Amino acid sequence: MIFMNAFIIGGLICVIGQLLLDVVKLTPAHLMSLFVVIGSILDGFGLYDKLINFAGAGATVPITSFGHSLLHGAMAEAKDHGLIGISMGMFSLTSTGISAAILFSFLASLIFKPKG
């Protein structure tokens, strides 16, 4: 059943994103920013962890999870280190994903011809 929940929740997030692109005519950059903010807001109210428990990868794979990770790390470190902990926490949880995106983008640019 966890696979079905992941498929449904992940699909719903994608459907909402596609509808916002097609109907509201948001640009992909605006949509990505909106989803990161929504993930942060849901985490701020303690709802995103419940969604992850219900949907598993359906909630951790989309871009909304990035906003959840940013806020989750910032709040955890803010408790320990105060104001400076906010920036430390954001980067400690998300640095692996950001580094992987940069590395794989660079490797792809070496293999394929990027258009610039």
Residue pairs with C-beta under 8 A, 6 or more apart in sequence:
2 56
5 54
5 55
5 56
5 58
6 55
6 56
6 57
6 58
6 59
7 58
8 55
8 58
9 51
9 54
9 55
9 58
9 59
10 55
10 57
10 58
10 59
10 61
10 62
11 58
13 35
13 58
13 59
13 62
13 64
14 62
17 31
17 35
20 26
20 31
20 34
21 28
21 31
26 34
32 63
35 62
35 63
35 64
35 67
36 63
36 64
36 66
36 67
36 70
37 67
38 64
38 67
39 48
39 63
39 64
39 65
39 66
39 67
39 68
39 71
40 67
40 68
40 70
40 71
41 67
42 48
42 51
42 64
42 67
42 68
43 49
43 67
43 68
43 71
43 72
44 71
48 59
48 64
48 65
48 68
49 68
51 59
52 59
52 60
52 65
52 68
59 65
66 94
66 97
69 93
69 94
69 97
70 90
70 93
70 94
72 89
72 93
73 89
73 90
73 91
73 92
73 93
73 94
74 85
74 86
74 87
74 89
74 90
75 89
76 89
77 85
77 86
77 88
77 89
77 92
78 85
78 86
78 89
79 85
81 88
